[in-house]
Amino acid sequence: MNIPIVTFNFLFTCMLFSILFMSIFGFYIKQNNKINILKTCIKQKTKFKSCLLNKNKNLIRIEFRPGIGGREALSWSTELLNTYKTFFEKNNCAVKEDANNSLIIYSKDELIIKKNEKKININLYDLFKNESGIHQVKRIPLNESKSRIHSSTATVAVFLHEHINIKNEIKRTDLKIKTFRSSKPGGQNVNKVESGVSILYKPLGIHVECQKERTQELNKQIAMKQLSLKINKIKTSKKENAIQAERAKQVKDSSRSNKIRTYNFFKKYIIDHVKKKKYDIIYFEKAKLEFILNL
């Protein structure tokens, strides 16, 4: 059977067109996949940068410090810390106790708090920010021989936790660099060539200089390291001062007149001085803080 030449040419053209179309379509799919992957990477990097820039409300630090009451105040602040720690562990939070009588708490997700037959989704900071202040206790201390009720206090302060990890990015335009002839003994080269380096960091008025090496480049490297350390020290100090100011703002003083809550173990109840409510002391003893927190 003979196929007409016109029909054969048409079929051949269709076949070539199909091959070309499939090649172009395949190339388009590959490029589209690459674009989608690139978009995903950019989105993830943007999200990561956002996490770095924005403070994480599920990463907090709570400080517990003894107030008025001597040894009993110290014992009470430790008991508060341990009770809060138990609550966090029961709610699957990562808890670290540091040397400053503080807890550093992290939760991957918001906590789900069940209270009055309701479920509340809330981050750690918003859950505990109202705990800052004076917590008073009324009870008979273990070392009290005459069975007298003592009144003691502890202060609680809640912070968004940030690592003091300051990265210095020193701009060249912020520096005033001078070279000079070294006065250090070390041969003719040291005294004739300007190997010493003096650097002024204009934004903070910090001045450093180095002349102990034989070459200008080495002295400059050492001077830059010295400058970086000084800048870091100043910025760290400012950060620590800001934390101190925030702590003072939260706690104000440790007097009994500035109370958040009173825990009366003798009469078995808790008085919330903010909400003007009374709770059973069992909620504290069982670390069921969700029933007494100001949600």
Backbone as CSV, one residue per row, in Angstrom:
resi,resn,N_x,N_y,N_z,CA_x,CA_y,CA_z,C_x,C_y,C_z
1,MET,0.855,-1.193,0.000,0.000,0.000,0.000,0.888,1.240,0.000
2,ASN,0.687,2.072,-0.987,1.499,3.280,-1.115,0.830,4.444,-0.381
3,ILE,1.653,5.121,0.493,1.138,6.297,1.218,1.488,7.519,0.389
4,PRO,0.493,8.365,0.107,0.774,9.572,-0.677,1.854,10.403,-0.005
5,ILE,2.650,11.036,-0.833,3.774,11.833,-0.312,3.280,12.957,0.589
6,VAL,2.159,13.575,0.224,1.607,14.693,1.018,1.243,14.218,2.413
7,THR,0.604,13.029,2.479,0.203,12.477,3.787,1.430,12.135,4.617
8,PHE,2.438,11.553,3.986,3.675,11.195,4.692,4.355,12.441,5.264
9,ASN,4.432,13.486,4.448,5.046,14.732,4.920,4.271,15.326,6.097
10,PHE,2.958,15.217,6.024,2.108,15.744,7.103,2.351,14.979,8.404
11,LEU,2.404,13.635,8.294,2.642,12.812,9.483,4.030,13.075,10.064
12,PHE,5.000,13.221,9.188,6.371,13.478,9.634,6.465,14.833,10.341
13,THR,5.774,15.811,9.772,5.744,17.152,10.388,5.084,17.108,11.759
14,CYS,3.977,16.356,11.858,3.273,16.216,13.150,4.170,15.554,14.194
15,MET,4.925,14.533,13.737,5.813,13.833,14.659,6.912,14.776,15.157
16,LEU,7.507,15.547,14.249,8.537,16.508,14.644,7.976,17.560,15.595
17,PHE,6.763,18.005,15.296,6.116,19.008,16.155,5.867,18.444,17.557
18,SER,5.449,17.162,17.610,5.188,16.519,18.912,6.467,16.412,19.732
19,ILE,7.557,15.998,19.037,8.849,15.882,19.731,9.302,17.240,20.250
20,LEU,9.157,18.267,19.398,9.548,19.618,19.787,8.702,20.118,20.952
21,PHE,7.393,19.842,20.868,6.475,20.280,21.936,6.827,19.613,23.263
22,MET,7.097,18.303,23.220,7.432,17.573,24.446,8.739,18.079,25.050
23,SER,9.689,18.413,24.168,10.970,18.940,24.655,10.775,20.285,25.347
24,ILE,9.999,21.164,24.682,9.741,22.489,25.261,8.947,22.362,26.560
25,PHE,7.947,21.468,26.550,7.109,21.275,27.739,7.939,20.723,28.902
26,GLY,8.819,19.758,28.577,9.687,19.189,29.611,10.620,20.233,30.192
27,PHE,11.174,21.075,29.301,12.060,22.147,29.758,11.307,23.126,30.659
28,TYR,10.065,23.435,30.267,9.233,24.352,31.065,8.968,23.778,32.457
29,ILE,8.648,22.471,32.511,8.373,21.820,33.798,9.602,21.882,34.702
30,LYS,10.780,21.564,34.122,12.021,21.602,34.907,12.289,23.003,35.446
31,GLN,12.134,24.010,34.575,12.383,25.387,34.997,11.382,25.838,36.056
32,ASN,10.126,25.406,35.869,9.088,25.759,36.839,9.381,25.139,38.205
33,ASN,9.865,23.885,38.175,10.239,23.213,39.432,11.388,23.944,40.120
34,LYS,12.371,24.370,39.308,13.503,25.113,39.864,13.039,26.420,40.501
35,ILE,12.098,27.095,39.818,11.572,28.361,40.347,10.847,28.131,41.667
36,ASN,10.042,27.046,41.709,9.306,26.728,42.941,10.255,26.402,44.091
37,ILE,11.322,25.648,43.770,12.323,25.316,44.798,13.006,26.584,45.298
38,LEU,13.337,27.483,44.346,13.986,28.741,44.704,13.071,29.600,45.576
39,LYS,11.780,29.638,45.201,10.812,30.405,45.998,10.708,29.851,47.416
40,THR,10.715,28.510,47.518,10.639,27.862,48.835,11.852,28.206,49.681
41,CYS,13.037,28.168,49.045,14.276,28.500,49.767,14.253,29.943,50.269
42,ILE,13.808,30.851,49.377,13.735,32.265,49.756,12.756,32.462,50.897
43,LYS,11.615,31.754,50.804,10.592,31.852,51.852,11.128,31.351,53.185
44,GLN,11.861,30.222,53.141,12.421,29.656,54.369,13.480,30.576,54.968
45,LYS,14.330,31.148,54.091,15.359,32.066,54.584,14.732,33.314,55.192
46,THR,13.654,33.818,54.534,12.951,34.990,55.057,12.342,34.696,56.411
47,LYS,11.742,33.505,56.521,11.133,33.092,57.792,12.195,32.962,58.874
48,PHE,13.361,32.395,58.498,14.453,32.225,59.464,14.958,33.582,59.944
49,LYS,15.144,34.511,58.988,15.604,35.847,59.360,14.585,36.544,60.250
50,SER,13.288,36.312,59.936,12.228,36.899,60.755,12.294,36.389,62.175
51,CYS,12.597,35.099,62.344,12.716,34.504,63.681,13.891,35.105,64.438
52,LEU,14.953,35.425,63.696,16.123,36.012,64.343,15.852,37.448,64.772
53,LEU,15.107,38.177,63.909,14.858,39.581,64.187,13.769,39.784,65.230
54,ASN,12.729,38.936,65.182,11.628,39.067,66.118,11.910,38.290,67.389
55,LYS,11.531,38.874,68.513,11.731,38.201,69.784,10.771,37.022,69.899
56,ASN,11.292,35.903,70.364,10.509,34.680,70.475,9.771,34.676,71.803
57,LYS,8.448,34.730,71.749,7.652,34.765,72.979,7.524,33.402,73.638
58,ASN,8.056,32.383,72.998,8.078,31.057,73.617,9.460,30.722,74.172
59,LEU,10.281,31.735,74.340,11.590,31.585,74.983,11.715,32.685,76.035
60,ILE,11.583,32.293,77.298,11.561,33.286,78.369,12.522,32.920,79.498
61,ARG,12.812,33.905,80.330,13.596,33.677,81.532,12.830,34.236,82.723
62,ILE,12.722,33.449,83.776,12.043,33.900,84.992,13.042,33.882,86.140
63,GLU,13.186,35.021,86.793,14.108,35.137,87.920,13.335,35.082,89.239
64,PHE,13.895,34.372,90.195,13.302,34.252,91.528,14.338,34.730,92.543
65,ARG,14.013,35.791,93.283,14.976,36.334,94.234,14.335,36.508,95.612
66,PRO,15.072,36.177,96.664,14.527,36.361,98.013,14.336,37.837,98.328
67,GLY,13.253,38.136,99.055,12.986,39.514,99.449,13.182,39.685,100.939
68,ILE,12.110,40.045,101.629,12.164,40.257,103.076,11.900,38.938,103.795
69,GLY,12.743,38.618,104.782,12.483,37.411,105.565,13.678,36.519,105.800
70,GLY,14.861,36.950,105.401,16.066,36.176,105.690,16.075,34.787,105.070
71,ARG,16.386,33.769,105.889,16.475,32.390,105.387,15.144,31.903,104.825
72,GLU,14.058,32.286,105.475,12.739,31.853,104.999,12.432,32.446,103.625
73,ALA,12.872,33.679,103.378,12.694,34.303,102.063,13.481,33.548,100.994
74,LEU,14.700,33.126,101.346,15.513,32.335,100.423,14.853,30.990,100.140
75,SER,14.350,30.355,101.191,13.660,29.075,101.034,12.410,29.229,100.176
76,TRP,11.684,30.333,100.373,10.457,30.578,99.622,10.747,30.829,98.141
77,SER,11.786,31.590,97.832,12.129,31.849,96.425,12.518,30.553,95.716
78,THR,13.207,29.664,96.434,13.588,28.361,95.868,12.358,27.491,95.637
79,GLU,11.411,27.551,96.561,10.182,26.763,96.407,9.355,27.258,95.227
80,LEU,9.300,28.565,95.051,8.614,29.122,93.884,9.245,28.606,92.597
81,LEU,10.570,28.683,92.535,11.301,28.209,91.353,10.976,26.751,91.058
82,ASN,11.024,25.907,92.069,10.780,24.473,91.871,9.344,24.193,91.433
83,THR,8.391,24.954,91.956,6.987,24.760,91.579,6.757,25.168,90.132
84,TYR,7.321,26.301,89.733,7.197,26.738,88.344,7.874,25.726,87.419
85,LYS,9.024,25.254,87.821,9.762,24.276,87.019,8.927,23.016,86.800
86,THR,8.265,22.548,87.846,7.397,21.368,87.731,6.266,21.624,86.747
87,PHE,5.684,22.819,86.801,4.600,23.172,85.877,5.077,23.115,84.431
88,PHE,6.244,23.687,84.165,6.767,23.702,82.796,7.070,22.291,82.300
89,GLU,7.652,21.488,83.146,7.974,20.111,82.758,6.707,19.309,82.485
90,LYS,5.666,19.534,83.252,4.384,18.854,83.026,3.764,19.254,81.691
91,ASN,4.102,20.463,81.224,3.562,20.966,79.956,4.559,20.827,78.803
92,ASN,5.503,19.895,78.965,6.443,19.516,77.897,7.313,20.677,77.396
93,CYS,7.692,21.545,78.299,8.610,22.631,77.950,10.042,22.217,78.285
94,ALA,10.976,22.757,77.528,12.393,22.554,77.854,12.766,23.576,78.922
95,VAL,13.314,23.095,80.033,13.618,23.972,81.168,15.085,23.831,81.552
96,LYS,15.744,24.972,81.715,17.131,24.984,82.176,17.237,25.917,83.376
97,GLU,17.848,25.423,84.437,18.049,26.231,85.632,19.473,26.771,85.622
98,ASP,19.613,28.100,85.707,20.963,28.661,85.682,21.429,29.041,87.087
99,ALA,22.630,29.572,87.155,23.259,29.822,88.455,22.679,31.029,89.176
100,ASN,21.885,31.832,88.501,21.348,33.059,89.090,19.938,32.884,89.639
101,ASN,19.616,31.662,90.065,18.290,31.369,90.615,17.199,31.727,89.604
102,SER,17.435,31.344,88.356,16.514,31.641,87.266,16.198,30.381,86.479
103,LEU,15.077,30.437,85.779,14.698,29.371,84.856,14.671,29.941,83.444
104,ILE,15.263,29.215,82.508,15.146,29.547,81.090,14.235,28.498,80.481
105,ILE,13.120,28.943,79.900,12.088,28.016,79.432,11.851,28.216,77.944
106,TYR,11.719,27.090,77.237,11.445,27.134,75.799,10.338,26.148,75.450
107,SER,9.439,26.589,74.586,8.396,25.710,74.060,8.349,25.871,72.545
108,LYS,8.327,24.758,71.849,8.297,24.796,70.384,7.016,25.450,69.884
109,ASP,5.917,25.130,70.540,4.612,25.664,70.157,3.974,26.375,71.342
110,GLU,2.863,27.026,71.073,2.108,27.638,72.160,1.574,26.564,73.096
111,LEU,1.434,26.928,74.363,0.885,25.989,75.329,-0.636,25.940,75.200
112,ILE,-1.193,24.764,75.402,-2.648,24.601,75.428,-3.056,24.452,76.887
113,ILE,-3.675,25.481,77.425,-4.063,25.504,78.827,-5.550,25.185,78.945
114,LYS,-5.866,24.198,79.761,-7.262,23.835,80.018,-7.697,24.475,81.327
115,LYS,-8.687,25.351,81.232,-9.170,26.062,82.412,-10.664,26.324,82.281
116,ASN,-11.417,25.932,83.306,-12.876,26.118,83.322,-13.533,25.549,82.067
117,GLU,-13.108,24.326,81.722,-13.645,23.594,80.565,-13.378,24.305,79.242
118,LYS,-12.383,25.166,79.224,-11.991,25.848,77.997,-10.528,25.567,77.695
119,LYS,-10.199,25.544,76.403,-8.814,25.381,75.977,-8.295,26.729,75.482
120,ILE,-7.173,27.125,76.038,-6.582,28.411,75.680,-5.198,28.186,75.086
121,ASN,-4.988,28.654,73.855,-3.665,28.608,73.230,-2.940,29.915,73.535
122,ILE,-1.776,29.799,74.152,-1.078,31.008,74.581,0.431,30.769,74.625
123,ASN,1.200,31.796,74.283,2.663,31.670,74.342,3.146,31.847,75.781
124,LEU,4.382,31.439,76.023,4.928,31.443,77.380,4.981,32.845,77.987
125,TYR,5.402,33.820,77.195,5.552,35.161,77.751,4.214,35.746,78.173
126,ASP,3.209,35.639,77.312,1.897,36.184,77.649,1.258,35.437,78.814
127,LEU,1.623,34.169,78.969,1.076,33.375,80.070,1.657,33.799,81.415
128,PHE,2.938,34.199,81.422,3.618,34.452,82.700,4.020,35.907,82.936
129,LYS,3.758,36.789,82.000,4.216,38.176,82.158,3.600,38.863,83.377
130,ASN,2.399,38.449,83.770,1.739,39.074,84.917,2.195,38.506,86.256
131,GLU,3.148,37.577,86.227,3.684,37.019,87.468,4.755,37.913,88.081
132,SER,5.206,38.895,87.324,6.267,39.783,87.815,5.785,40.602,89.003
133,GLY,6.562,40.565,90.082,6.206,41.332,91.264,6.562,40.590,92.542
134,ILE,5.888,40.943,93.633,6.174,40.382,94.951,5.216,39.241,95.259
135,HIS,5.792,38.098,95.630,5.005,36.934,96.052,5.276,36.716,97.539
136,GLN,4.223,36.883,98.334,4.365,36.782,99.786,3.906,35.408,100.276
137,VAL,4.569,34.911,101.302,4.177,33.636,101.910,3.949,33.841,103.404
138,LYS,2.925,33.185,103.919,2.652,33.179,105.363,2.568,31.728,105.818
139,ARG,3.504,31.333,106.670,3.540,29.956,107.153,4.506,29.839,108.328
140,ILE,4.515,28.666,108.917,5.455,28.377,110.002,6.697,27.741,109.380
141,PRO,7.837,28.405,109.430,9.059,27.829,108.834,9.463,26.528,109.518
142,LEU,10.170,25.694,108.806,10.600,24.397,109.346,11.518,24.560,110.547
143,ASN,12.304,25.635,110.568,13.254,25.841,111.671,12.670,26.699,112.796
144,GLU,11.360,26.946,112.762,10.707,27.748,113.798,10.336,26.869,114.988
145,SER,10.956,27.139,116.133,10.758,26.295,117.324,9.497,26.646,118.104
146,LYS,8.996,27.874,117.945,7.842,28.310,118.739,6.535,28.299,117.942
147,SER,6.559,27.689,116.768,5.356,27.547,115.927,4.713,28.894,115.587
148,ARG,5.541,29.901,115.363,5.020,31.207,114.994,4.931,31.325,113.473
149,ILE,3.886,31.981,113.013,3.710,32.203,111.578,4.606,33.361,111.144
150,HIS,5.401,33.110,110.117,6.289,34.142,109.575,5.740,34.631,108.231
151,SER,6.020,35.879,107.934,5.642,36.461,106.649,6.912,36.853,105.904
152,SER,7.113,36.267,104.732,8.322,36.523,103.933,7.925,36.803,102.489
153,THR,8.863,37.327,101.716,8.572,37.640,100.316,9.681,37.145,99.388
154,ALA,9.306,36.997,98.140,10.260,36.725,97.056,9.807,37.527,95.850
155,THR,10.750,37.959,95.035,10.402,38.703,93.825,10.517,37.800,92.610
156,VAL,9.595,37.992,91.681,9.598,37.257,90.417,9.678,38.273,89.285
157,ALA,10.567,38.034,88.340,10.695,38.903,87.166,10.722,38.036,85.915
158,VAL,9.948,38.420,84.901,9.803,37.626,83.676,10.339,38.425,82.493
159,PHE,11.216,37.793,81.704,11.831,38.451,80.553,11.727,37.564,79.315
160,LEU,11.665,38.208,78.156,11.937,37.484,76.916,13.428,37.185,76.925
161,HIS,13.788,35.932,76.733,15.198,35.562,76.869,15.956,35.848,75.589
162,GLU,17.062,36.543,75.738,17.949,36.835,74.615,19.374,36.542,75.041
163,HIS,20.097,35.821,74.205,21.515,35.603,74.473,22.262,36.898,74.192
164,ILE,23.103,37.289,75.126,23.923,38.486,74.897,25.081,38.087,73.992
165,ASN,24.782,38.072,72.701,25.774,37.648,71.709,25.851,38.732,70.641
166,ILE,26.644,39.724,70.902,26.686,40.900,70.050,27.754,40.744,68.979
167,LYS,27.337,40.887,67.744,28.268,40.782,66.623,28.631,42.193,66.165
168,ASN,29.899,42.484,66.220,30.353,43.813,65.826,30.576,43.883,64.322
169,GLU,29.876,44.785,63.681,30.092,45.054,62.269,30.648,46.474,62.175
170,ILE,31.960,46.551,62.113,32.619,47.857,62.131,32.753,48.375,60.696
171,LYS,32.143,49.529,60.440,32.211,50.126,59.111,33.522,50.905,58.951
172,ARG,34.072,50.798,57.772,35.336,51.499,57.486,35.168,53.009,57.629
173,THR,33.981,53.510,57.298,33.735,54.954,57.374,33.678,55.460,58.819
174,ASP,33.507,54.536,59.778,33.455,54.925,61.195,34.839,54.963,61.841
175,LEU,35.850,54.638,61.051,37.204,54.557,61.598,38.085,55.705,61.105
176,LYS,38.939,56.164,61.993,39.987,57.112,61.620,41.316,56.443,61.950
177,ILE,42.021,56.021,60.904,43.245,55.238,61.084,44.471,56.095,60.774
178,LYS,45.412,56.065,61.695,46.679,56.774,61.505,47.833,55.806,61.724
179,THR,48.917,56.076,61.053,50.135,55.282,61.264,51.226,56.185,61.835
180,PHE,52.138,55.568,62.560,53.218,56.349,63.173,54.455,55.478,63.320
181,ARG,55.579,56.118,63.520,56.824,55.387,63.729,56.852,54.834,65.150
182,SER,57.144,53.578,65.234,57.136,52.915,66.532,58.276,53.403,67.407
183,SER,57.986,53.587,68.690,59.024,53.969,69.659,59.582,52.751,70.369
184,LYS,59.097,51.574,69.958,59.547,50.328,70.588,60.923,49.928,70.052
185,PRO,61.820,49.459,70.913,63.128,48.963,70.441,62.941,47.785,69.502
186,GLY,63.722,47.769,68.427,63.579,46.638,67.522,64.328,46.804,66.233
187,GLY,65.315,47.666,66.211,66.107,47.806,64.999,65.711,49.024,64.190
188,GLN,66.480,49.284,63.135,66.281,50.470,62.323,64.941,50.465,61.606
189,ASN,64.490,49.295,61.139,63.252,49.217,60.370,62.060,49.684,61.196
190,VAL,62.040,49.260,62.468,60.920,49.615,63.338,60.832,51.118,63.537
191,ASN,61.977,51.784,63.707,61.994,53.205,64.021,61.890,54.104,62.789
192,LYS,62.187,53.581,61.609,62.155,54.391,60.391,60.843,54.249,59.622
193,VAL,60.230,53.077,59.675,58.984,52.820,58.952,57.800,53.037,59.890
194,GLU,56.713,53.598,59.368,55.514,53.821,60.175,54.763,52.505,60.366
195,SER,55.269,51.710,61.289,54.666,50.391,61.533,53.573,50.433,62.604
196,GLY,53.592,51.465,63.459,52.566,51.593,64.494,51.238,52.032,63.899
197,VAL,50.132,51.567,64.495,48.793,51.886,63.987,47.929,52.425,65.121
198,SER,47.261,53.533,64.852,46.323,54.143,65.794,44.942,54.184,65.136
199,ILE,43.910,53.692,65.858,42.555,53.643,65.295,41.579,54.331,66.247
200,LEU,40.768,55.235,65.696,39.704,55.895,66.454,38.353,55.439,65.908
201,TYR,37.519,54.890,66.795,36.152,54.508,66.402,35.245,55.699,66.716
202,LYS,34.869,56.447,65.684,34.198,57.738,65.852,32.836,57.673,66.555
203,PRO,31.978,56.673,66.279,30.654,56.664,66.935,30.709,56.624,68.457
204,LEU,31.712,55.949,69.036,31.807,55.824,70.492,33.026,56.530,71.075
205,GLY,33.861,57.099,70.207,35.048,57.799,70.682,36.092,56.878,71.296
206,ILE,36.136,55.622,70.839,37.088,54.645,71.385,38.398,54.725,70.598
207,HIS,39.504,54.761,71.326,40.814,54.851,70.686,41.685,53.664,71.098
208,VAL,42.311,53.043,70.107,43.267,51.961,70.372,44.497,52.182,69.496
209,GLU,45.605,51.621,69.933,46.799,51.658,69.092,47.674,50.449,69.398
210,CYS,48.483,50.089,68.409,49.384,48.951,68.571,50.685,49.228,67.822
211,GLN,51.814,48.901,68.478,53.125,49.081,67.848,54.083,47.952,68.212
212,LYS,53.532,46.870,68.781,54.429,45.827,69.279,54.952,44.880,68.202
213,GLU,54.325,44.872,67.002,54.815,44.017,65.925,55.692,44.820,64.964
214,ARG,56.415,44.118,64.113,57.379,44.766,63.216,56.719,45.315,61.960
215,THR,55.511,44.824,61.632,54.863,45.286,60.406,53.567,46.025,60.724
216,GLN,53.247,46.955,59.835,52.034,47.751,60.004,50.783,46.880,59.934
217,GLU,50.768,45.896,59.042,49.592,45.044,58.855,49.263,44.253,60.116
218,LEU,50.290,43.670,60.736,50.065,42.904,61.967,49.570,43.805,63.095
219,ASN,50.158,44.993,63.201,49.726,45.937,64.232,48.277,46.385,64.006
220,LYS,47.910,46.534,62.747,46.536,46.922,62.430,45.552,45.814,62.822
221,GLN,45.908,44.562,62.533,45.046,43.435,62.901,44.841,43.365,64.412
222,ILE,45.932,43.542,65.153,45.843,43.496,66.622,44.993,44.656,67.146
223,ALA,45.195,45.846,66.578,44.431,47.025,67.003,42.939,46.840,66.730
224,MET,42.608,46.229,65.583,41.204,45.986,65.246,40.568,44.999,66.219
225,LYS,41.327,43.985,66.630,40.817,43.024,67.618,40.572,43.711,68.959
226,GLN,41.509,44.571,69.359,41.347,45.324,70.604,40.113,46.225,70.541
227,LEU,39.924,46.854,69.392,38.773,47.738,69.201,37.464,46.959,69.285
228,SER,37.436,45.801,68.622,36.237,44.963,68.634,35.872,44.534,70.051
229,LEU,36.879,44.169,70.845,36.643,43.763,72.236,36.078,44.915,73.063
230,LYS,36.611,46.115,72.855,36.133,47.276,73.612,34.692,47.625,73.241
231,ILE,34.387,47.565,71.942,33.016,47.851,71.493,32.049,46.825,72.068
232,ASN,32.464,45.556,72.021,31.626,44.479,72.539,31.358,44.662,74.038
233,LYS,32.387,45.078,74.766,32.246,45.286,76.214,31.238,46.389,76.510
234,ILE,31.311,47.474,75.749,30.390,48.594,75.954,28.960,48.190,75.617
235,LYS,28.770,47.489,74.487,27.427,47.081,74.074,26.837,46.053,75.037
236,THR,27.683,45.138,75.515,27.216,44.147,76.490,26.791,44.831,77.776
237,SER,27.568,45.811,78.198,27.238,46.563,79.408,25.908,47.290,79.252
238,LYS,25.676,47.871,78.077,24.408,48.561,77.814,23.241,47.584,77.858
239,LYS,23.462,46.380,77.297,22.415,45.363,77.299,22.097,44.923,78.718
240,GLU,23.123,44.702,79.511,22.924,44.285,80.902,22.246,45.384,81.717
241,ASN,22.588,46.637,81.439,21.941,47.754,82.130,20.461,47.843,81.772
242,ALA,20.146,47.536,80.501,18.744,47.540,80.071,17.955,46.454,80.795
243,ILE,18.591,45.281,80.975,17.941,44.186,81.704,17.723,44.584,83.161
244,GLN,18.728,45.227,83.759,18.611,45.687,85.146,17.464,46.687,85.290
245,ALA,17.347,47.592,84.323,16.282,48.593,84.364,14.912,47.939,84.235
246,GLU,14.820,46.935,83.347,13.556,46.207,83.174,13.208,45.440,84.434
247,ARG,14.210,44.842,85.070,13.987,44.112,86.326,13.465,45.060,87.411
248,ALA,14.103,46.217,87.523,13.689,47.200,88.528,12.273,47.700,88.264
249,LYS,11.940,47.850,86.987,10.598,48.299,86.613,9.546,47.271,86.999
250,GLN,9.877,45.984,86.829,8.924,44.921,87.135,8.741,44.733,88.636
251,VAL,9.843,44.698,89.361,9.797,44.348,90.782,9.577,45.575,91.666
252,LYS,10.123,46.719,91.267,10.039,47.985,92.007,10.750,47.885,93.348
253,ASP,10.164,47.179,94.300,10.830,46.939,95.577,10.265,45.649,96.144
254,SER,10.901,45.154,97.180,10.484,43.868,97.739,9.631,44.025,98.995
255,SER,9.021,45.199,99.159,8.171,45.414,100.326,6.857,44.662,100.173
256,ARG,6.232,44.388,101.276,4.992,43.612,101.270,3.817,44.401,100.693
257,SER,3.965,45.713,100.539,2.864,46.544,100.037,2.699,46.444,98.526
258,ASN,3.657,45.848,97.858,3.626,45.753,96.395,3.467,44.290,95.993
259,LYS,2.378,43.677,96.422,2.220,42.227,96.269,1.401,41.852,95.037
260,ILE,1.796,40.736,94.418,1.015,40.109,93.359,0.077,39.069,93.970
261,ARG,0.649,38.275,94.862,-0.100,37.166,95.452,0.407,36.874,96.863
262,THR,-0.482,36.416,97.739,-0.099,35.947,99.071,-0.502,34.485,99.206
263,TYR,0.444,33.664,99.629,0.220,32.227,99.792,0.163,31.940,101.293
264,ASN,-1.029,31.726,101.799,-1.216,31.489,103.231,-1.339,29.986,103.476
265,PHE,-0.221,29.357,103.818,-0.222,27.906,104.028,-0.928,27.526,105.333
266,PHE,-0.969,28.445,106.283,-1.611,28.150,107.566,-3.132,28.048,107.393
267,LYS,-3.695,28.943,106.554,-5.147,28.940,106.324,-5.543,28.253,105.014
268,LYS,-4.548,27.741,104.289,-4.770,26.927,103.094,-5.431,27.684,101.927
269,TYR,-5.045,28.919,101.712,-5.588,29.626,100.557,-4.553,30.598,99.978
270,ILE,-4.833,31.016,98.746,-4.004,31.995,98.031,-4.868,33.215,97.746
271,ILE,-4.344,34.389,98.009,-5.053,35.621,97.667,-4.347,36.279,96.488
272,ASP,-5.100,36.511,95.411,-4.581,37.246,94.255,-4.927,38.718,94.458
273,HIS,-3.907,39.544,94.690,-4.140,40.955,94.993,-4.443,41.779,93.743
274,VAL,-4.198,41.222,92.576,-4.500,41.923,91.322,-5.949,41.683,90.923
275,LYS,-6.347,40.417,90.922,-7.709,40.058,90.514,-8.704,40.066,91.670
276,LYS,-8.191,40.264,92.896,-9.037,40.266,94.091,-9.805,38.953,94.225
277,LYS,-9.071,37.841,94.068,-9.691,36.519,94.159,-8.934,35.648,95.144
278,LYS,-9.617,34.574,95.582,-9.021,33.643,96.531,-9.057,32.240,95.928
279,TYR,-7.944,31.495,96.082,-7.825,30.142,95.536,-7.358,29.181,96.626
280,ASP,-7.630,27.921,96.389,-7.146,26.883,97.305,-5.636,26.728,97.133
281,ILE,-4.922,26.583,98.240,-3.464,26.446,98.206,-3.025,25.176,97.482
282,ILE,-3.941,24.221,97.312,-3.612,22.943,96.666,-3.145,23.158,95.228
283,TYR,-3.647,24.227,94.568,-3.239,24.504,93.192,-1.739,24.778,93.110
284,PHE,-1.213,25.466,94.105,0.225,25.734,94.144,0.997,24.481,94.532
285,GLU,0.512,23.764,95.523,1.204,22.567,96.008,1.299,21.488,94.936
286,LYS,0.300,21.416,94.050,0.290,20.425,92.969,0.836,20.996,91.659
287,ALA,1.362,22.212,91.711,1.925,22.893,90.527,0.898,23.049,89.411
288,LYS,-0.364,23.231,89.780,-1.422,23.479,88.799,-1.601,24.988,88.657
289,LEU,-0.580,25.620,88.133,-0.548,27.075,88.077,-1.581,27.657,87.126
290,GLU,-2.067,26.854,86.180,-3.057,27.363,85.234,-4.317,27.872,85.933
291,PHE,-4.580,27.371,87.148,-5.781,27.776,87.883,-5.595,29.095,88.633
292,ILE,-4.363,29.541,88.783,-4.134,30.792,89.515,-3.467,31.872,88.663
293,LEU,-3.009,31.503,87.462,-2.381,32.494,86.586,-3.417,33.481,86.066
294,ASN,-2.978,34.693,85.829,-3.868,35.748,85.348,-3.994,35.660,83.828
295,LEU,-4.912,34.808,83.349,-5.109,34.596,81.912,-6.146,35.577,81.365
